[in-house]
Amino acid sequence: MRGPTKPEPVLATLRRHRPTVFFSVPALFGALVRDETADGAMDSVRFCVSAAEALPPQTFDRWLERFGVEIIDGIGSTEMLHIFCSNRPGAVERGTTGRAVPGYDLRIVDEAGQVLEGPAVGGLEVRGDSCAAFYWHQHEKTKSCMRGDWFASGDRYERRDDGAYVYVGRMDDMLKIGGLWVSPIDMEHVLLQHPRVCGAGVVGVTVEDVTRVAAYVECAKDDAGDDVLADELRAWCKERLRRYEYPHIVEFVDDLPRTLTGKVQRFALRELAARGAPA
């Protein structure tokens, strides 16, 4: 399919070609499930696959309720060539990235590189025969990421009691507020549960030499947001996360800056925040 990845041409393509498997990204899944004209477009699809960023649990729930089709979420990387952790059709563990794909091993390490056993939160490392040998002309990056047989993904994950893996965020996107780690992904997913929120991007900003959390929020069509909603979203996060996990600053935007695959460009939000400009 050529052209913009907007709901209208995607729905038209689905109806014309009637595929049985549909691959997309969380932002587009969210837009499609909200589209009033989408009824019947998924009738030929037996399951969907999501990539590029973590799939919000509420998007999975809304999609399954409306279309009766599961979205399979997983993670891979260019360095590993292949998806190495994923849910399975018919056995989706909602809110997780699933479990190791056959042929791959996963482990969690702490900031010192020590391997953590059992339930744990830390850096995700993976090994498998499809791993790249090195980065071309990037010796220091190779030494940092290629650790013997293991590849350091740069992602922070939680391994649950039952062995499933839950995405926490990119290691370099994590925020430390008052000496405590805050996951922008967790906050974004909670914000997306609010009925007036269609998109959210969370970044850290410096205010008087102190790190604060800023949330850039897309509202539903014809809803510009206001100070009352901003206060409501702060309270919404406090009720559903730890008390310190809420956005100190809430900015309402028409469109979040995104990559071609629909992923929120946090670096662009950080640049805007640094200039003190709205997105």
N, C-alpha and C positions, 0 to 999 in steps of 0.2 A: 504494500500500500504506500503510495506516495502522498506528499502534502502534509499539512499539520495534523498532529494527533489530537484532534478535537472530537467530542462525542458524535457529532453529525456524520462526518465521513467514516468514522469507525463503525457506527451502527449500520450505515449503508453497505459497507464492505461485508460485515457479518451476515446481513440478510441476503446479499448477492451470492456469496461463496459458501455459506453455511459450513464453517469449519467445525471440527469436533473438539479441538483443543485451542484455547485462546490465551496467548501470552501478553501480559501488559505490566504496568507499573502501578503502585498504590494510588498515585494522584489521579490517574485516568480511571482506575476501578471506582474511586470515589466519585468522580464526575459522572460516570456512566450510570451508577446506581441511583444518582439523584435526578437523572434525566427523565422527564415525564414521557418521552417518546420511545423509551428503550424496551417497552413490553414486546415480547416475542422474538427479540433479536438474538437471544441466547438459546433458542429452542434446540439448535443442533449441537450445542456445546456440551460435552460430558464432564470436563473439568477445566479449570483455569490455572495458570501459573503466574506468580508474581515475582518480580526481581527488582533490582536497583536500590531499594531501601526497605526497611521493615514495614510489613503490612499491619496497619492499625486493626486491632481486634474488632472494633465497631464496623469497619469496612467489610471484614469477613462476615460478620453477623448480618448486616444489611443486605449484602450480596446473596447470601444463602437464603435469606427469608424471601427476597424478591424473585430470584431466578432459580432457586433450588439447586444451585451448582456450587461446589466447593472451590475455593481459591487455595492453591498449593504454594506455600511460601518457602523459600530456601535461600541459601547464600553460596556464592562462588566467587571467583576472582580471575582476573587475567593471568596472574602468576600461576594459578592452579589449573587453568584452562577449563575447569569443569565445576559444576555445583558439588560441594563437598558436605553440606549439611542441609537437610531438607525434610519437610513433611511428606507424607505419602497419600495418594488418593485413597479415600475411604478410611483413613486413620489420621486425620488432621488433628494436631494438638494446638488448639486455638491460642493465639497470642505467643506462640513459640516459632523458632526457625526449624524445629524438628530435631532430628538426630543424624549422626554421621551416615553418609552414603557409603554403601559397600565399596571397599577399596581405599577408604580414607580413615585416618585416626585423628581424633581431636583431643586437645588438652587445654586446661586453663592455667595461666601462670600469673604470679603477682608482679609488682613493680620491680622487684629484684631479679625476676626471671625464674623464681622457684616454682616448681610444679605443685598445684593445689589439688588435693584429692577430695572426692565427695562433692556435696553441694558447695559451690564457690562462685565468686565474682572476680573477674580479672581479664587479662588479655587472652584472646583465642589464638591458638596455634594449631596448624594442621600439617599432616604429612600424607603423601601419596605419590605414586609413580608419575603422575602427570605434572608435577611441579617443575617450574622453570629452573634452569641451572644457575642463572645469575641475571642481574640487570645490565643491559648493554652500556658499557662505559660509565657505570655508576658503582664504583667499587665500594664506597662507604655505605651506600644504601643496601648493597648486597650483603655486606657484613652485618648490618643491622637487622635485616629481615630474614635472610637465609641462615638458619641456625642448625647446621648439620642437616639431618633429614627433615627438620621442622621449618615451616614457614610461618612467620609472625604476621597475622592478617591485619593488624592495626585496629581490630574491632574489640570492644569490650563486651563480654558476654556473662550471663549468669547460667550456671549449670544447676538445674533443679534437683531436688531429692530423687525424682524418678528418672533422671538422666537426660531429660529434654533441655535444649539450649534456648535461652531467651536473649534477644539482642538488647543491649543497654545503650550503645552508641559508639561512634568512632572515638578512639583514644584521644585524638587531638580536638574533639568537639566537647568532651566532658568539661563540666564547670565545677569549680570548688568554691562553695559559698560558706563562709564562716568555718573553714576547715573541713567541710563535709562535701562529698561528691554529689553532684546533681546531674541526672541524665536529661538532656534536651528531648530525647525521643520519648521518654515517659511523659514529660510535660506536654509535648505535642499531641500524643495519643489521648491524654485526658482532655485537653482543650477541644479536640475533634469530637469528643462525646457530647459537647454542648450543642443543642439544636440550632443555634444561630451561627455556628462556626463551620466553615467549609474547608479552610486550610490554615495551617499554623507553622511558623518557623521560630525557633527559640535559640537565642545566642547570648553570650556573656558580653556585658558592656562595663566600662570603667567609669564610675561616678565618684568624683572626689577621692581618687586612688583606691576605691573599694569596688570589687566585682559585684555587679548586679545582673539579674536575669531580665532580658527583654524579650517579649513575645510579639511577633508581627502576625496579625490575624486577618484572614479573609473571611468576610461574613457572607451569608446567603445573598442572592441577587436582590438589589434595591434596599439593602440593609447596610448603612454606613458605619454602624457601631457608634457608641458614645461613652461618656464617663461612667454612666450607670452600668453599662455592660462590662466595661473594664474592671470595675470593682466586683461585679458578679463573677467574672472569670478568675480573679484572684481567689475569691472565696471558694469557687468551684474546685480549683486545684488544691487548696488547703484541706478541703473535705476528703479528697480522694488520694492525696499523696501525703508525704510527711510535711509537717507544718512549715518547714522552711523551703519547700519545693513549690514555689509559686512565682509568677512574673511580677517583679517590682514595677516594670514599665510595660504598658500595653499600647501598641500602635496598630491602628486599623488601616489596611491597605486594600486597594482594588485588586492587585495581582502580586503574588509573591514571585521573586526572581527564581526561575527554575532552569534546570538543564534541559536538553532536548528530550531526555527520558522522563522528565517530570520531577526530578529530585530537587528539593529546595536548596538553593545556593546560599549556604550559611556565610560563606566568605563575603558575599555581596551584602548580606544583612549587616555583618560586622562593619564593613566599610561605611555603610549608610549610617549606622549607629555612631561610628567614630566621628562622622561629620555633623552629627546632630540633625540629620535630615530624615524625613519620613520616606518609606520605601516607595 
